[in-house]
Structures are given as C-alpha cells and as structure tokens.
Amino acid sequence: MNKFFLTTPIYYVNDVPHIGHAYTTVACDVLARWYRLQGREVFFLTGTDEHGTKIARAAAAHNKDPQAYCDEISAQYQQSWKELSISNDAFIRTTSPAHIRAVQHLLKLLWDKGVIFQGRYQGKYCVQCERFYTDEELIGGLCPDHRIPPEVQSEDNYFLRLSHFKDDLLNAITQEDHPNHFKIYPLERRNEVIGKLKQDVNDVSISRATLAWGIPLPWDRSQTTYVWVDALVNYLSAIGYPDDKPRVDQWWPADLHLMAKDILWFHTVIWPAMLMAVGLPVPKKVFAHGFFTVNGQKMSKNMGNVVRPGELVKEYGIDGARYLMLSAFPFGADGDFTADTMKTTYNAALANKLGNLISRALNMVDKYCEGKVPTGTGRTLAQAVLEDLKPIEVQLDHLQFHLALGALMAAADRVNGFIENKAPWKLAKESPEAVKEVLWEVSLSLKAIVFYMIPFFPETAPLVWQRLGQTDDMKARARAFFDKPSSLDLPAGQAIQHGVPLFPRK
Ligand code: MSP
C-alpha cells in the first residue's frame, strides 16, 4: 500500500507543449512530491505520444522525417518539464523499442483471447482527436472539440469487442466489491461515463490499413495499431511490461491516471477493457480535471492565443507559474486564465502575502535578534498555523489544489496578522526579550509553512529553509515532521540569510 504510481497523459508531439499540458503535469508533480514527503514510494510517469495520422501529417508539414520530428518535439517536452521543475521518475516515448515490444505483446494476447475480430469500418474520423465520432456526437456535423469537419474513412481493419465488456465495466465502476473496481472522479464525470456505458457501446477499431506511421500488428503486419491503443499501453511499457515482471508487479496497477475530461472515455472504458481481457488489474483511480480557456477563448494556433509554459515561467518564475495554474479555479471544473488576473493574483498572494511575510520576518530577526534565530517557548501561533495547514493533507488526497493553496495562504495571513498585532517595532522599545519571543513564534510557524510549501514551490521552499538558517536536509526533516507533527521545532542560534525577494512584485 505504500507505493503510489501516478501518470499524466502522454502528449501528442504534433506541436510543442502549451500551458494545457503543463496544467496536468504540474498537478501530477505536486502530488508526486507530496506523497514522497508522506514517505510513500512514488513513481511519476509522463511522456509523449508519437504515432498516428496527426503526427505523420505534422512531420510532413514540416518536411521532416517522422522519427526526427518526434525526437525534436519530444525533447522540447522534456525541456519544458525541466523548466517547471517537474520531478517525473520516467519519460516514456511510444517510438521506443521497449514500448513497441510491449504493445505488440499485449495485442497478441488480446488476439489469442479472441476479443479481436476483423471487420469493415466506415465512419467519421477527427484526426485532431484521433478518434471516430458518431453522427449524434458531432455538433452541426463538426467535431465537438475542434469544430472541424471529420474525415470519412472506410477500410478493413481489426476491432476490439468492446461491447462484450459493457456489463463488466459498469459493475467494475459501480460495485465496490468488484474485483476490478475502480474510481472515477469527479462524480459528475463518473456519472457521464456510466450514462454512456448504459447506452450502446460500439466495438472499437484498433488498427489502420493505410497508415504507415504506427506499430505493425503482430499477426498482420499490413496494418498498424490504432494510436490510442498504442498510447494507453505506455502505462505498462514504462514499468517494464512484459519482460520485467517483478517491476510490473511492484508498480501495477496505477494508483492514479490524471488527465482532462477530453480523454476520459479512453481511460475508463477502452483501457480497462483491454486490461480485463488479458487478466491484468485495472487502474485504481482515474481523475479528469476541467478544460480551461485563455481570455475566454480555447487556445489555438489560429487564434494566436497559445500560451507556452516558458512564457509563464519567464514572467512569474517557476513557482509563480505553478501557483497561478493551480490556484485559479477548482481542479475538476472548467476555468479561464487572463493575463490581468494572473498578475493581480501573483501580486496579491505571492508578492504581498507569502513573499512579504518571509522577507519582513527575516528582516526583523536580523534587526532585533542579531540575525540569529531566537530562542522562545511559545507555540500558540505555530499550533494555530498547523491547524490552518492540516486540511491540506485531505485536500491533496482529493486533488483540491486550489483549496490547499488557500489553506497555505490562510496560514501566511495568520502569521502576518500576528506580526501586525504584536508590532515588534513598537515592542522593541519596551522589551527586547518580548520581541525575541514574538519572532521565535513567527520563525517556528514559518518552518511549518515551508514543509507544506515543498510540493507546490520546489524552488522557493529550499530558499526559505536556507534563509531560516537551516542546514540539514529539508526533505528528510519534512518527512520526519509529517510522520510526527508534534516534533516541529526550530534550533535557535542559527544565522538567518538574506537574498533577493522571493516573489518580486510585478
Ligand atoms: N496523446 C493523447 C493522450 C494519450 S494518454 C494514453 C492526448 N494528447 S494531448 O496532447 O492532446 O493531451 C491532452 C491532455 O492535455 C488533456 O487531457 C489535458 O491533460 C491536457 N490539456 C490540453 N489542453 C488543455 C486545456 N486547455 N485545459 C486543460 N487541460 C488541457 O490526448
């Protein structure tokens, strides 16, 4: 029970990442960092999805060989994640030989189980979504997501008998004691999946006869694997499936697949059906967050409103960008980002509240305590701050990032309020000892705040730690703290440090 395997979707390499991709990846990173602090063994997976018509066309449009094109864009994904301090344990690419082997192995098992049959497909395909749509699903004849007309495709290929799994899937989702029970969140999305499953479930075509840029079917090399079937297997190939059984057993099933609502059906219906068919356990939890717009518009190259993660980092720093993404609206709901609100939020929360608290507290320690962490006995403030912070534990289990960040800010507010109230600058004239006691309470509370900052602010938390004069391993201390919160303490006498403002005002 101690392990935690969590995944982002693997992103298409038709273009470099935008903040939509960063949103999911940062959310996953916060959880990965959080569970590591909780002493769990974490495996955090992300990667790139590199086969299919969409990628083949993008490569052709750039006059590039598809593999060379994938190498280039996949490298840009990896670079972007470094620039956001993403702590993934692995990065899977679907053009890697190990992944290709895994896909062929799993397909062969499905074939041997008799759940694949040959048929003729005629349907409307959206290349941008890489999926077929029924007429009812189209809106005014257009893809509901991309608002473009689908392409009519008709060819002989292979199908997965998805209809066969309908009842079992419904039971797996709705019955807690089902051997393949899995959770879907938020509940509204879960109900949508259940609703759709109760209607007719179509068998799904799993191969393409006319597309060369894909993984050949092991039993019919004239056909390539449907890109979604190929992509879903990444969650297994990344942990060594099928060759490294001990490693697969160690990590599988995934504890959490995280994504936006656009690809929930693939993860809660097609993927579990594939797994059930070959007798593998299904993921434990699938969470679909909302879709966001920028200035009220869906991001698109045509609109010219695509925001790249690097632009946000340049403006607000790594931690600023991470904060802005996760604090703007509830995770799970749809939302909107505007440049103005980002700036206002950054200034109000990070510059004026958190950043200001840290710098004023340290300045006062400097001024009234000879630059050394003072000794004290009072713990009332720290106790109250810990009460403010405690809900974060449950909030993160429920992926309520904006609430968790709200709790962190409430703790900062409390300490700021305490400083205002005690007014050390006045007190200093009456009782230097009383000022030390006040600043001891403040410093101890800051230490508690740092522990909860670690998952969200991977760059700033270690800086605050250093500035508080702490020299031992922050993460080890944090793990010990989360194991036993009453152990919170702050060795006195250590020299605090100064530096540039942590969240400079914009
Ligand atoms: N390659 C497939 C996933 C295969 S997983 C086995 C794919 N790729 S994608 O590049 O289109 O990424 C879709 C995902 O990117 C969404 O599910 C979400 O995680 C993220 N987002 C992209 N744009 C987004 C928004 N505008 N808002 C929120 N999330 C966004 O689908």
Residues whose N, C-alpha, C, O or C-beta is under 5 A from the ligand:
A	BS01	MSP	P9 I10 Y11 Y12 G20 H21 T24 D49 A231 L232 M259 A260 I263 G290 F291 F292
